[in-house]
């Protein structure tokens, strides 16, 4: 059984045979149940096939005909991570395959890893992200710590040797040519710094996605394993990220261009008001493209289509969870970064006095930059896994709701007969 998070379908494909534990000898194989033992001669005349609980009769009374077990619904081929379309299972907001919560509420669900294998609520998604950090910290934290450290070291160097060289005076004290040259060099350095941050974020996101997908099944993952599984999709993930970024920039440019060309402030503001909700809508619509690309080993175009289908009908729910996660991570980052930044500015003021605020040297001094970078490293090490984990778990949750992915995940986790027994109705009035 292949338990890699990038497998084509978790566990054996349904086309290879039925799941273990199905009635009438179907799927005889590795998980088949042994035949029932015969009662000893001379003992009570118990029937070989007993009725389900609640319908037992005494050994001396006539036996009621046994109720045939309900045939479990089999997942369609390709319902694992690698499903491109997935079976048309339960739609958004409805979940009724065997073993799932039905009209009588949520029954206990199997939990081989950090989440129960059923549709998740907000608390379970956030708890799953934090639980993965806590239980798999040896793999999660080193990835984000290394990426955040590299990015911040480069950022400190760029800010120190570019922003501090910007002229703070005008007129005779700084010629136009010097100003243009300095700004050009600074912009080039900032673009290079942004590209390095982009690469670091993509690498961390790709590796964290693999770790979280294994954590769902209760499997651990080393840094080396996560890197080997994520590496084949890194270029595609880079292409997806650049496509979304460039597409968003072009959209804003097209909407703002008429106001800029006509010199109309009102028309420019109107374009901005239209661009903001449109960007937000598209951002949520394609927010699950990254885990779809990594876990299904799909192309950029396919991952965008998959995200659009999974988000359809659940846009507001995904938006709410994503926005709440952003607020939480922003608050955590603020309470870590701001105190250290304030201490750095205080040190700069102590060295340069009030003049340091006027010419900007207090903010670009080594003390301010280093302490701010230390705070950013700590904050990103903590918040980056939470954001990546919530995105992966939202993807898993949507596939459970729409494609009964929990049956495939349970089989990949080694849970036999999961989903083969229907929910039990309540008794009494």
QUIFEN-V338607 format. One line per field, one symbol per residue. phi: phi as a letter, one per 20 degrees, with the letter a starting at -180 (. if undefined). psi: psi as a letter, one per 30 degrees, with the letter a starting at -180 (. if undefined). burial: + if it has 9 or more other C-alpha atoms within 8 Angstrom, else -. A space follows every 50 residues. Layout:
phi->???
psi->???
burial->???
//
This chain:
phi->.edffdffbgmffgfeqfffnffmmfmfrfdfeffffffffnefefffde ffgncfcffeefefgfeffffffeffgneegefedmfeegegncbcfgne fdfdnefgdfcfcecfeagddgffffffffffffecffefffffffffff ffffffffffddffeffdccmffbffffffffffffffffffffffffff ffffffffffffffffendebefffffffegfdfffffffffffffffff fffffefgfffemdffffffffffffffffffffgdfeffffffeeldef fffffffffffgncgffffffffffffffffffffeefffffffffffff edmfffffenffedfffffffffffffffffeefffffffffffffffff fdclffffffffeneemfnedffeffdnf
psi->kjgkfglekklkkffflllkgllhgkhkbegkklkkkklkkfakikkejk llkfgkllfflkkkkkkkkkkkkkklkggaegkeelliaklkfkjglkgl kbfgajlklkifbflkilklleeeeeeeeeeeeefhffeeeeeeeeeeee eeeeeeeeeegeeffkkglabffjleeeeeeeeeeeeeeeeeeeeeeeee eeeeeeeeeeeeeefefgklkleeeeeeffefgeeeeeeeeeeeeeeeee eeeeffeeeeefgjeeeeeeeeeeeeeeeeeeeeegfgeeeeeeffhlle eeeeeeeeeefkfgeeeeeeeeeeeeeeeeeeeefeeeeeeeeeeeeeee efaffeeefgfefgleeeeeeeeeeeeeeeeefeeeeeeeeeeeeeeeee efghfeeeeeeffgjkgkgfklkkllla.
burial->--+-++++++++++---+++++---++---++------------------ +-------+------------+--+--++++++--+--++++--+-++++ ++-+----+--+++++++++---+++-++++++--++-+++++++-+++- ++++++-+++-+++-+-------++---+--++-++--++--+--++-++ ++++++++++++++++++--+-+--++-++--++-+++++-------+-- ++--++++++---+--+++-++-++---+----+++++++++++++++-+ -+++++++-++--++--++-++--++--+--++--+++-++++++-+++- -++--++--++++++-++++++++++++++++++++++++++++++++++ +++++++++++++--++++++++------
//
